[in-house]
């Protein structure tokens, strides 16, 4: 077999496999056949490609790639949008860094740097919501200007506000606490527009505070402020101090008086002789004044039962009587309670008007009695 130089082979000519081709092996000149070279190259490449993914334009053998299912899945994504979805990337993944609309801000962007300093003499924080509310907060400064926490409300949208209406809430503050499982409403403070048509010349409001009673989880009204009405408690109808600064006592009937609290005052709506004020001692309600008058103008009316409070503090008999008449005194009135009975000169008739067993009144006489806490006692009497 004749040995040939590389230059003797025509470009692109085929080899039969028996041609002798000079080469070097371990530093020694050799003569190799084309077949030997092909065998050597094939063995070397097989060793180098062992364990490698074979060329496959359609990636049909992608499952054989040694990696995680997620990694193999990423290799099969149809396009970049599908890849972003698989990676869980949001819209910011496609935005450039910049300062204009449609870009993301860099960490040193002027809109971020110093936006929320830890120390400052003046900070203004505005929070806007889609419902049209805007909250401004300006903390105290070294100037004489007062602190301000303000709320503004409008109908419509932030970009196109419309006029607020009667009953709109200008301000609502809710107080909630966590009980280990959920947050619970404990109190609420509301400010509500009062005018039928709120305007720059009619801007009144009502403020209402609601909270929970002991043992309850439902809030109810405790008090409200209304400039045109005053201060009310436990409902709009229960005015305590009106817009003229007049204190209004709560009204009671004598059969349902509350437990006395020293110094307390109430309005007795059905006291004998007419309504009046009552004040409380440690144990009882007493007349707060000399009010309460009952005039008796009939003979039959001179006989009745007198009970403190439901009976008038002063009873005056003017009718002539045709027989002995008696006022029965109900025992148990609070100590210090008093009552006065008078029989006018015009109440003729040679008969007695007995005030219990304490005094018989003739025409033109009077007496005053006082309770010792158990029984009534006569304390004075005289003629008119």
C-alpha positions as CSV (number, residue, x, y, z in Angstrom):
1,X,0.0,0.0,0.0
2,X,1.5,3.3,-1.2
3,X,1.7,6.1,1.3
4,X,0.3,9.5,0.2
5,X,0.7,13.0,1.4
6,X,-2.4,15.1,2.4
7,X,-1.7,17.3,-0.5
8,X,-2.1,14.4,-3.0
9,X,-5.7,14.0,-2.1
10,X,-8.1,16.0,-4.3
11,X,-10.4,18.3,-2.4
12,X,-13.7,16.5,-1.8
13,X,-12.4,13.2,-3.1
14,X,-13.7,10.0,-1.5
15,X,-11.4,7.6,0.3
16,X,-11.7,3.9,0.0
17,X,-10.3,3.2,3.5
18,X,-7.1,1.5,2.3
19,X,-5.1,4.6,1.6
20,X,-2.0,5.2,3.7
21,X,-2.0,8.5,5.5
22,X,1.0,9.7,7.5
23,X,0.4,10.6,11.2
24,X,2.0,10.6,14.6
25,X,1.1,8.4,17.6
26,X,2.9,8.9,20.9
27,X,5.7,10.9,19.2
28,X,6.4,8.2,16.5
29,X,5.8,8.6,12.8
30,X,3.0,6.3,11.7
31,X,1.1,5.4,8.6
32,X,-2.6,5.1,9.1
33,X,-5.3,4.0,6.8
34,X,-8.4,6.1,6.4
35,X,-10.4,3.4,8.0
36,X,-8.2,3.4,11.1
37,X,-8.6,7.2,11.4
38,X,-12.4,6.9,11.0
39,X,-12.5,4.3,13.8
40,X,-10.4,6.4,16.1
41,X,-12.5,9.5,15.6
42,X,-15.7,7.6,16.1
43,X,-14.5,6.1,19.3
44,X,-13.2,9.5,20.6
45,X,-16.5,11.3,19.8
46,X,-18.5,8.5,21.4
47,X,-16.6,8.9,24.6
48,X,-16.9,12.7,24.6
49,X,-20.7,12.6,24.0
50,X,-21.5,9.9,26.5
51,X,-24.4,11.1,28.7
52,X,-25.1,14.2,26.6
53,X,-28.4,15.2,25.0
54,X,-28.4,14.2,21.3
55,X,-29.3,16.7,18.7
56,X,-33.0,16.8,18.3
57,X,-34.6,19.8,16.7
58,X,-38.1,18.9,18.1
59,X,-36.7,18.2,21.7
60,X,-38.6,14.8,21.6
61,X,-36.1,13.5,24.2
62,X,-36.5,16.5,26.5
63,X,-37.8,14.1,29.3
64,X,-34.3,12.5,29.3
65,X,-32.6,15.7,30.4
66,X,-31.2,15.3,33.9
67,X,-33.0,18.2,35.7
68,X,-36.3,18.9,37.6
69,X,-39.7,18.7,36.0
70,X,-40.0,22.5,36.4
71,X,-36.7,23.0,34.6
72,X,-37.6,20.7,31.8
73,X,-41.0,22.5,31.5
74,X,-39.3,25.9,31.1
75,X,-37.4,24.4,28.0
76,X,-40.8,23.7,26.4
77,X,-42.4,27.1,26.9
78,X,-44.0,28.4,23.6
79,X,-42.8,32.0,24.0
80,X,-41.5,34.6,26.6
81,X,-45.0,35.5,27.8
82,X,-45.6,31.8,28.6
83,X,-42.3,31.7,30.4
84,X,-43.1,34.8,32.6
85,X,-46.4,33.2,33.5
86,X,-44.7,29.9,34.5
87,X,-42.2,31.9,36.6
88,X,-45.0,33.9,38.3
89,X,-43.7,37.2,37.1
90,X,-46.1,40.2,37.1
91,X,-46.4,43.2,34.8
92,X,-43.3,44.9,36.1
93,X,-41.2,42.2,34.5
94,X,-41.7,43.8,31.1
95,X,-41.2,47.4,32.2
96,X,-38.0,49.4,31.8
97,X,-36.5,51.5,34.7
98,X,-37.4,55.1,34.3
99,X,-39.2,58.2,35.7
100,X,-42.1,58.4,33.2
101,X,-45.5,56.7,33.3
102,X,-45.2,53.0,32.4
103,X,-41.8,52.5,33.9
104,X,-40.5,51.2,37.3
105,X,-38.6,53.4,39.7
106,X,-35.0,52.7,40.6
107,X,-34.0,52.6,44.3
108,X,-32.5,56.0,44.1
109,X,-35.4,57.6,42.3
110,X,-36.2,61.1,43.7
111,X,-39.8,60.1,44.1
112,X,-38.7,57.5,46.7
113,X,-35.6,58.8,48.3
114,X,-36.6,60.7,51.5
115,X,-40.3,60.2,50.9
116,X,-40.8,58.8,54.4
117,X,-38.1,60.2,56.6
118,X,-37.8,59.0,60.2
119,X,-37.4,62.5,61.5
120,X,-38.9,65.7,60.1
121,X,-40.5,68.9,61.3
122,X,-43.3,68.7,58.8
123,X,-44.8,65.6,57.1
124,X,-47.9,65.6,55.0
125,X,-49.4,62.2,54.2
126,X,-52.4,61.9,51.8
127,X,-54.3,58.7,51.4
128,X,-57.0,58.5,48.7
129,X,-59.5,55.7,48.0
130,X,-61.6,54.9,45.0
131,X,-64.7,55.8,47.0
132,X,-63.7,59.5,47.0
133,X,-62.2,59.9,50.5
134,X,-59.1,61.9,51.1
135,X,-57.3,62.0,54.5
136,X,-54.6,64.6,55.2
137,X,-52.3,64.4,58.3
138,X,-50.0,67.2,59.3
139,X,-48.1,66.5,62.6
140,X,-47.2,69.2,65.0
141,X,-44.5,71.7,63.9
142,X,-42.6,74.3,65.8
143,X,-45.0,77.0,64.6
144,X,-48.1,78.2,66.2
145,X,-50.3,76.3,63.7
146,X,-52.5,73.6,65.2
147,X,-52.2,70.0,64.3
148,X,-54.8,68.8,61.8
149,X,-56.4,65.5,61.0
150,X,-58.9,66.3,58.3
151,X,-61.3,64.3,56.2
152,X,-63.0,65.3,52.9
153,X,-65.8,63.5,51.2
154,X,-67.5,63.8,47.8
155,X,-69.7,61.7,45.6
156,X,-68.5,60.7,42.2
157,X,-64.9,59.8,41.7
158,X,-61.5,61.3,42.7
159,X,-61.0,62.7,39.3
160,X,-64.6,63.9,38.9
161,X,-66.2,64.6,42.3
162,X,-69.8,65.5,42.7
163,X,-71.7,67.2,45.6
164,X,-72.2,65.3,48.9
165,X,-75.7,64.7,50.0
166,X,-77.8,64.7,53.1
167,X,-76.9,61.8,55.4
168,X,-73.5,61.2,53.9
169,X,-70.8,60.3,56.4
170,X,-68.1,62.9,56.5
171,X,-66.1,61.0,59.1
172,X,-66.2,57.5,60.6
173,X,-63.8,56.1,63.2
174,X,-64.1,52.4,64.0
175,X,-62.4,50.8,67.0
176,X,-61.8,47.1,66.9
177,X,-59.9,44.6,69.0
178,X,-58.6,41.0,68.3
179,X,-59.9,38.3,70.6
180,X,-57.6,35.5,69.3
181,X,-59.8,34.5,66.5
182,X,-61.3,37.6,64.9
183,X,-61.4,41.4,65.1
184,X,-64.5,42.7,67.0
185,X,-66.1,46.2,66.7
186,X,-66.1,47.9,70.1
187,X,-67.1,51.5,69.3
188,X,-67.8,53.8,66.4
189,X,-67.7,57.6,66.0
190,X,-69.7,59.1,63.0
191,X,-70.2,62.6,61.6
192,X,-73.2,62.9,59.3
193,X,-74.2,65.7,57.1
194,X,-77.5,67.2,58.3
195,X,-78.8,69.8,55.7
196,X,-81.3,68.6,53.1
197,X,-78.9,70.0,50.5
198,X,-75.4,70.6,52.0
199,X,-73.7,73.7,50.6
200,X,-71.2,76.4,51.3
201,X,-73.8,78.2,53.3
202,X,-75.5,75.2,55.0
203,X,-72.9,72.8,56.3
204,X,-74.3,71.4,59.6
205,X,-73.6,67.9,60.8
206,X,-74.5,65.5,63.6
207,X,-71.9,63.6,65.5
208,X,-72.8,60.2,67.0
209,X,-70.8,58.0,69.3
210,X,-71.8,54.3,69.6
211,X,-70.3,51.7,71.9
212,X,-71.2,48.3,73.4
213,X,-72.9,47.8,76.8
214,X,-71.4,45.4,79.3
215,X,-72.1,41.9,78.2
216,X,-73.0,42.9,74.7
217,X,-71.2,42.6,71.3
218,X,-73.5,45.0,69.5
219,X,-72.9,48.7,69.4
220,X,-75.7,51.2,70.1
221,X,-75.9,55.0,70.4
222,X,-74.5,56.4,73.6
223,X,-74.6,60.2,72.8
224,X,-74.9,62.6,69.9
225,X,-74.2,66.3,69.3
226,X,-76.5,68.4,67.2
227,X,-75.9,72.2,67.1
228,X,-79.6,72.9,66.6
229,X,-80.8,70.4,69.3
230,X,-78.0,70.0,71.8
231,X,-76.6,66.9,73.5
232,X,-78.7,63.7,73.6
233,X,-78.0,60.4,75.2
234,X,-79.2,56.9,74.3
235,X,-81.2,58.2,71.3
236,X,-82.0,61.4,69.5
237,X,-85.2,62.0,71.5
238,X,-83.4,62.0,74.8
239,X,-82.1,65.5,75.0
240,X,-80.0,66.1,78.1
241,X,-78.7,69.7,77.4
242,X,-80.5,71.6,74.7
243,X,-79.2,74.2,72.3
244,X,-80.2,76.9,74.9
245,X,-77.9,75.2,77.5
246,X,-81.0,74.2,79.5
247,X,-80.6,70.9,81.4
248,X,-83.5,68.5,80.9
249,X,-84.1,65.9,83.6
250,X,-85.4,62.5,82.6
251,X,-89.0,62.0,83.3
252,X,-90.5,59.2,85.4
253,X,-93.9,58.3,86.8
254,X,-94.1,57.6,90.5
255,X,-94.7,53.8,90.0
256,X,-91.4,53.3,88.2
257,X,-88.8,55.6,89.9
258,X,-85.2,54.5,89.5
259,X,-82.9,53.6,92.4
260,X,-82.0,56.8,94.2
261,X,-78.4,58.0,93.7
262,X,-77.4,60.8,96.2
263,X,-77.5,64.1,94.4
264,X,-79.5,62.9,91.5
265,X,-82.5,64.8,90.1
266,X,-85.3,63.6,88.0
267,X,-88.6,65.0,86.6
268,X,-91.7,63.5,88.2
269,X,-94.4,63.6,85.4
270,X,-97.4,62.5,87.5
271,X,-96.8,63.9,90.9
272,X,-99.9,64.7,93.0
273,X,-100.9,68.3,92.2
274,X,-98.8,68.4,89.0
275,X,-95.3,67.5,87.7
276,X,-92.2,68.6,89.4
277,X,-88.5,67.9,90.3
278,X,-87.4,65.2,92.7
279,X,-84.0,64.9,94.3
280,X,-82.4,61.8,95.7
281,X,-81.1,61.0,99.2
282,X,-79.3,57.8,99.8
283,X,-82.5,55.9,100.1
284,X,-85.4,57.9,98.6
285,X,-86.7,60.5,96.2
286,X,-88.0,63.7,97.7
287,X,-89.8,66.8,96.3
288,X,-87.2,69.3,95.2
289,X,-89.5,72.3,95.8
290,X,-92.8,73.4,97.3
291,X,-94.6,72.7,94.1
292,X,-97.5,70.3,93.8
293,X,-101.0,71.7,94.7
294,X,-104.3,69.9,94.8
295,X,-107.6,71.9,95.3
296,X,-110.7,69.9,96.4
297,X,-113.9,71.6,95.5
298,X,-116.4,68.8,96.3
299,X,-117.6,67.2,99.5
300,X,-117.0,63.7,98.3
301,X,-113.4,64.6,97.2
302,X,-112.4,65.3,100.8
303,X,-112.1,61.6,101.5
304,X,-109.1,60.0,99.8
305,X,-105.8,58.2,100.5
306,X,-102.7,60.3,100.5
307,X,-99.4,58.7,99.3
308,X,-96.2,60.6,99.1
309,X,-95.2,61.8,95.6
310,X,-98.4,60.6,94.0
311,X,-100.3,62.9,96.4
312,X,-99.9,66.6,96.2
313,X,-97.5,68.3,98.5
314,X,-100.2,70.9,99.4
315,X,-103.9,69.9,99.5
316,X,-106.5,72.7,99.9
317,X,-110.2,71.9,100.7
318,X,-112.7,74.6,99.8
319,X,-116.0,72.7,99.6
320,X,-118.5,72.6,102.5
321,X,-118.7,69.1,104.0
322,X,-121.8,67.3,105.2
323,X,-120.2,64.6,107.3
324,X,-116.9,63.8,108.8
325,X,-114.3,63.2,106.1
326,X,-110.9,61.4,106.4
327,X,-107.6,61.5,104.6
328,X,-105.9,58.1,105.0
329,X,-102.1,58.5,105.2
330,X,-100.0,55.8,103.6
331,X,-97.1,54.9,105.8
332,X,-93.5,54.3,104.7
333,X,-92.8,57.7,103.1
334,X,-89.0,58.6,103.2
335,X,-87.8,60.4,106.3
336,X,-88.1,64.2,105.9
337,X,-91.0,64.0,103.4
338,X,-93.6,66.7,104.2
339,X,-97.2,67.5,103.2
340,X,-99.6,70.3,104.1
341,X,-103.4,70.2,104.4
342,X,-105.6,73.4,104.6
343,X,-109.3,73.7,105.1
344,X,-110.6,77.1,103.9
345,X,-113.0,79.2,105.9
346,X,-115.5,78.6,103.0
347,X,-115.4,74.8,103.8
348,X,-118.3,75.1,106.2
349,X,-120.0,72.3,108.1
350,X,-119.8,71.2,111.7
351,X,-117.8,68.2,110.8
352,X,-114.1,67.2,111.0
353,X,-111.7,66.8,108.2
354,X,-109.4,64.2,109.7
355,X,-105.8,64.1,108.5
356,X,-105.1,60.5,109.4
357,X,-105.2,60.2,113.2
358,X,-102.9,63.2,113.6
359,X,-105.3,66.2,113.4
360,X,-108.9,67.1,112.8
361,X,-109.2,70.3,110.8
362,X,-112.1,72.7,111.2
363,X,-113.0,75.4,108.8
364,X,-110.2,78.0,108.6
365,X,-107.3,75.7,109.9
366,X,-104.3,73.9,108.5
367,X,-101.6,71.4,109.5
368,X,-98.3,70.1,108.3
369,X,-97.0,66.6,108.7
370,X,-93.6,65.0,108.2
371,X,-92.5,61.3,107.9
372,X,-89.9,59.8,110.2
373,X,-89.3,57.1,107.6
374,X,-92.1,54.8,108.9
375,X,-95.0,56.9,110.1
376,X,-96.3,60.4,109.6
377,X,-96.0,62.9,112.4
378,X,-97.8,66.1,113.1
379,X,-95.2,68.9,113.2
380,X,-97.3,72.1,113.2
381,X,-100.9,73.4,112.8
382,X,-102.7,76.8,113.1
383,X,-105.5,78.9,111.9
384,X,-105.6,80.6,108.6
